[in-house]
Amino acid sequence: MKTIVINIGNTNIRFGLFNDDQCERSWVINTKPYRTSDEMMIQFMMMYQTHHIDADKIDRIIIGSVVPQITQDVQRAIKKLHNKHLS
């Protein structure tokens, strides 16, 4: 099962691509509170392309955050990118 794990922190947003319990790839981008969800989606899409990740092959998405004001924009961006409902 392929899972994207996203950890939204005050300084960085960390991503990990897991295949079952094994982390296959990880990357970090800066947390910038003024980005729109559309800007984030484009940045996330570029990172997926860089790391050869097919959004359609992701089974689960897990988001953890200590920055509530950014969490909704990240969720919107990920929802658009994956074309899936997030709960």
C-alpha positions as CSV (number, residue, x, y, z in Angstrom):
1,M,0.0,0.0,0.0
2,K,1.4,3.4,-1.1
3,T,1.0,6.2,1.4
4,I,2.0,9.9,1.4
5,V,2.7,11.2,4.9
6,I,2.8,15.0,5.3
7,N,4.0,16.7,8.5
8,I,3.3,20.4,8.5
9,G,5.6,22.2,11.0
10,N,6.3,25.9,11.7
11,T,9.5,25.9,9.6
12,N,9.1,23.1,7.1
13,I,6.5,20.8,5.5
14,R,8.0,17.3,5.4
15,F,6.8,14.6,2.9
16,G,7.4,10.9,2.9
17,L,6.4,8.3,0.4
18,F,5.9,4.9,2.1
19,N,5.4,1.5,0.5
20,D,3.8,-0.4,3.4
21,D,6.2,0.4,6.3
22,Q,9.2,1.3,4.1
23,C,10.0,5.0,3.3
24,E,10.9,5.1,-0.4
25,R,11.4,8.9,-0.7
26,S,11.2,12.0,1.4
27,W,11.6,15.7,0.8
28,V,11.1,19.0,2.6
29,I,9.7,22.4,1.6
30,N,9.6,25.6,3.6
31,T,6.4,26.5,5.4
32,K,5.2,29.8,4.0
33,P,1.9,31.0,5.4
34,Y,1.1,33.3,2.4
35,R,1.0,30.5,-0.3
36,T,-2.5,29.8,-1.7
37,S,-3.7,26.2,-2.1
38,D,-3.2,26.5,-5.8
39,E,0.4,27.5,-5.4
40,M,0.9,24.6,-3.0
41,M,-0.7,22.2,-5.4
42,I,1.7,23.3,-8.2
43,Q,4.6,23.0,-5.9
44,F,3.5,19.5,-4.7
45,M,2.9,18.4,-8.3
46,M,6.4,19.5,-9.2
47,M,7.9,17.6,-6.3
48,Y,5.9,14.5,-7.4
49,Q,7.3,14.8,-10.9
50,T,10.8,15.2,-9.5
51,H,10.5,12.1,-7.4
52,H,8.6,10.1,-10.1
53,I,5.4,9.7,-8.0
54,D,2.1,9.0,-9.7
55,A,-0.7,10.6,-7.6
56,D,-3.2,8.0,-8.9
57,K,-1.2,5.2,-7.4
58,I,-1.3,6.6,-3.8
59,D,-3.7,4.6,-1.6
60,R,-3.6,6.8,1.5
61,I,-2.7,10.3,2.6
62,I,-1.9,11.1,6.2
63,I,-1.5,14.8,7.3
64,G,-0.2,15.9,10.7
65,S,0.1,19.6,11.5
66,V,1.0,22.0,14.2
67,V,0.1,25.0,12.0
68,P,-3.7,25.0,11.7
69,Q,-3.8,28.1,9.5
70,I,-1.9,26.2,6.8
71,T,-3.5,22.8,7.2
72,Q,-6.7,23.6,5.2
73,D,-4.7,25.0,2.2
74,V,-2.5,21.9,2.2
75,Q,-5.6,19.6,2.4
76,R,-7.2,21.5,-0.6
77,A,-4.0,21.3,-2.6
78,I,-3.6,17.5,-1.9
79,K,-7.3,16.9,-2.7
80,K,-6.9,18.6,-6.1
81,L,-3.7,16.8,-6.9
82,H,-5.0,13.4,-6.0
83,N,-8.6,14.0,-7.0
84,K,-9.8,12.2,-3.8
85,H,-11.9,13.1,-0.8
86,L,-9.9,13.6,2.4
87,S,-11.4,12.8,5.7
